[in-house]
């Protein structure tokens, strides 16, 4: 095409196509301008006027018209394949970088736990030539970031998960959910508790856990109250300096029928503390009632001292153990989370005794308006007519709380089941 051609010939179909392109809501600027060049040139407008109108150079206009003359509209609108700088970092080098990123820095003799783009780039640069990837010796941080992005890797981040280490996790979870389902039926459609029928054994079901390491921290100067209508003093102001006074352990249970929270604050959370808590429950509930406790697999719950106490109070306590790494199944965990947010976060006290008093005071406040906790997860899959609740409690409880001479063996069959199933004379096994 001559440099000074005054116009080009476009068919009606081509004009409609180019017009539809420039009328699109979203279109690449370069495509838009090339379509305009062709339309304006078809109207006989000079190259200089087109360049001025579209704020581009005259050579750009000429190149577009030349590509149109040689290969048509699509060639004029689109860039030729293979344009741009040739790739210098090839797939094998990228795979090498990804392989390093998928390992910890400690595997390469470094001290860091995680790879950050800068530290990863520094290491890649230092070993690239030795490993046979000389181009990577000068790779920039942005190049490494791009490789990680393409591989969808974030080696500088940690996502936590809970490993299912218990081979019977699903079965034990099912057992706990059966207990929750049984509790659900103790409330009517309006959420009102339905008392146990006369003559039926009353069962008090509690969710129990320990919260060790509650820190007693003292400030070294008084907090300053917030000041209204002042941007810099709108919050409580506190000196950074503080003093650690030690820690306390909280042993607590929530009654899943009444919502009442029962605390015991101790210096430790040993077997003796757990037995003390069981004694508190024994005193709290009427004699003859069952106390069923949902709890985790802490060693104090099955220790020699605990077993001895349970053997002394036979037919009083029933334990339902959550699976290993399944503490989230225990509803008291939600209570601890609420307590941390409402009361423990940012707490400062002059002594451990004051911390202890404030914890007990929190429980008094909560218990003024107790709210029964309700479990919802997977409850629709539980059908009590297909379950033997007594068998669940027996398997999970007595096998853990067996007498010392039966430690490691199957627990003795409970008296009632022995009478019912084997039709023999009832007797009590120690």
Buried (B, 14 or more C-beta within 10 A) or exposed (E): EEEEBEEBEBEEEBEEBBEEBBEEEEEEEBBBBBBBBBBBBBEEBBBEEBBEBBEBEBEBBBBBBBBBBEEEBEBBBEEEEEEEEEEEBEEEBBEBBBEBBEEEBEEEEEEBEBBEBEBBBEBBBEBBEEEEBEEBBEBEBEBBBBBBEEBEBEBBEEEEEEEEEBEEBEEBBBBBBBBBBBBBEBBEEEEEEEEEEEEEEBBBBBBBBBBEEBBBBBBEEEEEEEEEEEEEEEEEEBEEEBEEBEBBBBBBBBBBBBBBBBBBBBEBBBBBBBBBBBEBBBEEBEEEEBBBBBBBBBEBBBBEEBBEBBEEEBEBBBBBBBBBBBBEBBBBBBBBEEBEEEBBEEBBBEEBEBBBEBBBEBBEEBBEEEEBBBBEEEEEEBEEEEBEBEEBBBBBBBBBBBBEEBEEEEBBBBBEEBBEEEEEEEEEEE
